[in-house]
Amino acid sequence: MWGLRPWYGRRSRAVAAPLLLVVALMVCCSGLWAFTAISPQTGCATGSSCHMKDGSARQVFAGHSVGIPQRVNADSVEMRSGMHLGPLGPRALKGLLSLGVVWWIINKAKVWLETPSRPYSSDTNPEEGANSVRAEYDTWTKEGVLEHYWGEHIHMGSYDMTKQTGYNKNDPVVLAFLRATFGHMDDFKAAKFQFTDEMLEWSGATAPKKILDVGCGIGGTTRHLAKKFPDAEITGITLSPEQVNRATNLAKEAGLTNVKFQVTNALDMVFEDNTFDLVWGCESGEHMPDKQKYIQEMSRVLKPGGNMVVATWCERDPDPIFTLEERTTLKYVYDEWSHPYFISIGRYAKFMEETGVLEKVETDDWAEQTLPSWRHSIWVGVWSPWYWMKVTATRPKAFLGFVRDAYCLERYHRAMKRGLLTYGMMKAVKKA
Ligand SMILES: C[S@@+](CC[C@H](N)C(=O)[O-])C[C@H]1O[C@@H](n2cnc3c(N)ncnc32)[C@H](O)[C@@H]1O
């Protein structure tokens, strides 16, 4: 139980443990230097030269007058800190200045982190620039970092909460880090397969012959379904041409012939009405600028009697009305990863019912079992830093993006833990 997970690796621990120790020591030392204590014997400040009435001078360090016996009291002091700055004198001032600079840097970093950098923009408004969803997924796919750490599935994992010592949702971030390091967590990539299997079971689909994966990423789920249903024909659609290329290559490598990928907008699909037995949308609804159209289009192409299943990040019901702080958090989580906005699970259910062609509409919130994913995403990067370091070496600016992503993951964790965000699961059957 106290062994690290395989993806941390012995090499990672061997390097990371001494590194952690050095960082901890540096933090302690800087705290000591910044400590501008006054000597209880003489009243002189740390870093000053303390001039005694007998003509001698003493240095004061961390609140102790070096070389001054206990019996010496403040009356014996001729001059104190600030009047004469000996060789150690400026240290107190430097300490204070350093604190000021550190405080300023922390504030600047916070503002930088809190200002979203990748807001949603669509094709329809030329002033907004290129479609940000396509652009972001193209970049991520070419870069390969997401695929390296997340594998072929770009969605949350599902975790067995009874078996893990490496996770407690109420942990503050440092304790969470230690627990994830020394405890046990489900394998990060395996948890994603687990999620897909649970979603399939929940969908109620048993033997679909034609499947549509709406917003397929690089096709991890699409290929998983293709293997599960070898007699089925499966199509994955995405906005990103880079994802289509990568997904197609991975399918070839896997020797799959019953799966294909294409660039198609989910809000304006090229497929005939009543085509698919199973329509699957996993974490693509977040990016849709028109969620109602998203549901309508999926129900249009679904065959009568077919199953629709949607998994997507949602926000809580807007009653009670969102506070200013909640709105600020929501704005951040939308804008950092190119989401136009989220809606509640209830609103999705309403959109499904309003199609008039769907029945047996059911919803659930899977926030509990998917919550470990957020921080787990951070820890895989911390304990296996080699890949992002390699990318940083060739493109140093990429590092800032990784820092932003880690911060954003933590913000999502917190928003979902407190219930501001929810993990929406929606399913329905098309009326026969
Ligand atoms: C988080 S990824 C989901 C990946 C995938 N479902 C999986 O299981 O790995 C979001 C996907 O939705 C796609 N997407 C977003 N908006 C879309 C739209 N309007 N039409 C088609 N795909 C879209 C993106 O291109 C991306 O592939």
The ligand as an ORCA input file, in Angstrom:
! r2SCAN-3c Opt
* xyz 0 1
  C     -12.882     16.504    -24.141
  S     -12.862     15.945    -25.792
  C     -13.793     14.467    -25.621
  C     -13.052     13.302    -26.153
  C     -13.744     12.004    -26.362
  N     -15.163     11.995    -26.192
  C     -13.114     10.870    -25.594
  O     -13.863     10.090    -25.057
  O     -11.903     10.751    -25.541
  C     -14.015     17.034    -26.579
  C     -14.218     16.721    -28.039
  O     -15.390     17.386    -28.493
  C     -15.140     17.856    -29.791
  N     -16.079     18.930    -30.140
  C     -16.284     20.091    -29.497
  N     -17.193     20.830    -30.136
  C     -17.589     20.112    -31.212
  C     -18.519     20.320    -32.266
  N     -19.231     21.424    -32.353
  N     -18.646     19.345    -33.186
  C     -17.927     18.212    -33.132
  N     -17.047     17.951    -32.151
  C     -16.877     18.883    -31.217
  C     -13.713     18.313    -29.758
  O     -13.200     18.458    -31.064
  C     -13.097     17.165    -28.958
  O     -12.763     16.135    -29.814
*
